[in-house]
Amino acid sequence: MIQQTRKPSGPRFNFMWFWAIVTVGILYFAMFGEEKERPLEGDWDMITGLVENGLIERIDVVDQEKASVYLKKSLIDSLAKDERFKGMPTTGAQIRYNTGGDVQDFREQIERAEQKALDNGIEGAKVKIKYLRTEKGIGEYIFDALPWILMIAIWFFIMRGMMKGAGGGGGGGIMNVGKARAQVVDKDNKNKVTFKDVAGLEEAKVEIMEIVDFLRKADKYKALGAKIPKGALLAGPPGTGKTLLAKAVAGEANVPFLSISGSDFVEMFVGVGAARVRDLFEQAKKSAPCIVFIDEIDAIGRARGKNAGFGGNDERENTLNQLLTEMDGFQTNAGVIVLAATNRVDILDKALMRAGRFDRQIEIGLPDVKEREAIFEVHLRKLKLDEKLDREFLAKQTPGFAGADIANVCNEAALIAARNDKSAVTQEDFLSAIDRIVGGLERRNMPMTPAERRSTAIHEAGHATVMWRLKNCDPVLKITIIPRGRSLGATWYLPEERVNHNTSHFMHKLAGLLGGRIAEQLLLDITSTGAINDLERTTKTAYAMVAYYGMSEKVGNISFYDATGQRDAFTKPFSERTAELIDAEVRRIVDEAVALTRDIILSEKENIERLADILLEKETIFAEDVEQILGKSAQEMAKAEAEAKSESESEGETITTDEGEITYIIEPSKSEEETTKTE
């Protein structure tokens, strides 16, 4: 086979160059195409003086406005010596004058000047006046039409680009404005995502596997008359993996995946959003069985009539109406399932959430400690790690972190290790990354006086001591007086992942928050601004106890919490008398927390001073350092007590018989007659 080589073609002709050359030519002609010697600009006194002296041969009045004065050739050289006529051209018109359009008055003025010349005995003062009308040349016509030519050319190229975009099929172009710009991931895509790529979310995987099973084995369900679920809504905080889980569903089901954002339906053109919704479902029907994923559906799914500043004809509402119609419109068992994701379920329209549209609402919550460890395993695969790195320890150090936060921690740790010229990412780098993300950048060069540093050390030591002595406070991890972000210091603790809190938990939490302020007041006799964040969190927690959780006997078992988020912000759901009662109860709760904190601070005065001294020396201390001064924490002692009690309750005597093993569990508080027998 002979391979033919194509000669490289020359540069293609571009009309833009043509228009550029024409424009430059016209501008050059307009600027430099006139005579080099231009007539002098004259006034009326100059013109009449020349007429009275018989120096003008003729005057050409063009278009009744422009008067071109031609002097007698024999006198041009003598006049050139006059300062007023310096630079006067020798050919063509010597002087130019604007008549202002009043030709009759101009003619009368010339005649009076001629008569005055005759009275003075000057011969040859008669001036020939010609009235002319100019005819534009082709250059002037082109110059006048240049703006229109440029406008037409620009419009031509814009329309050409739009038509090209419309023909390209990528959703661009004015002719394709009603097309849905959905990203299509084919089922044969080699880089598809499966459940193996999604760490954690075990409960969500189990719940969503029903959709995967239907797409895989649709005939089994159809044979029993079961209907396909129309849609599933993935709801949860940002960064928890809602989009990734939707992609994994498509990868596991081995079906096409159409992904689009809710904001892609919102346009400035009326009716475009509804048109794109129709086109999206048309594409889905052609690719069925498939999955349609609408990310951030709250962009178009807000409750109708709740959009401030918009009437009933709002474009978003029209788009939502079309979406509701389409979800009810396509045929049952057509193999099209709609997945949507949002972190604002409370603002979605009720019609969107009813059965028959989004049949299932799958909660994608923050991962627990086991799920965080699995997420770390996924993100640590690409990093060069130290062999001593403890994944379980990292998972425990990141409570409340979503999957996206953990990915950020891993990347930040790698950056810190590279910045310090390390050959592998160590556990210290991960701890520094967590501190960087939670607290902000270190500000070691922040100017602080010795008194301010001492106040900060006492403040943080007060926090740590109170939290160390209360069993329902979170375990203290470390204390630092190195400024980070907007804080002068911090007491780092490890929040326990509780799902239920009682009054004791909240009271101990309030005491821990107030420990810094009370320590400053009792040990240094000062009240500083450093406790503003502590006071803000204390106030919010106390109001939540009274107004939301019903933890006040005087207010009662009443909650003013609005789970829908649709309450008018300017209207209180309670009377002024109730508001005063809530304020009084909040103050009572805070005062009780202050009293508890004062008792601990006064009893641990010397230990707080010792902690502050160590902080001033080392700047950062850990739980081991605190334990050397304060002994075992209340949390550890409570945990040991609970384990001992559990072991004592589970003690029993085992007897082996011919029928098998029989265990007698004897509770200490019960007699032998009350012994429980289990087989």
Helices and strands as residue ranges (DSSP letters): H 15-32, E 40-41, H 44-52, E 56-62, E 66-71, H 73-79, G 83-85, E 95-98, H 103-119, E 128-132, H 138-168, G 174-176, E 183-185, G 195-197, H 202-216, H 218-223, E 231-235, H 242-253, E 257-261, G 262-265, H 272-287, E 290-295, G 297-299, H 315-329, E 336-342, G 345-347, H 350-353, E 360-363, H 369-379, H 391-396, H 403-419, H 427-439, H 450-469, E 476-480, E 490-493, H 503-519, I 520-524, G 529-531, H 532-543, I 544-548, H 576-603, H 605-618, E 620-622, H 623-630, H 634-649, E 652-657, E 660-665, G 672-674, E 676-678
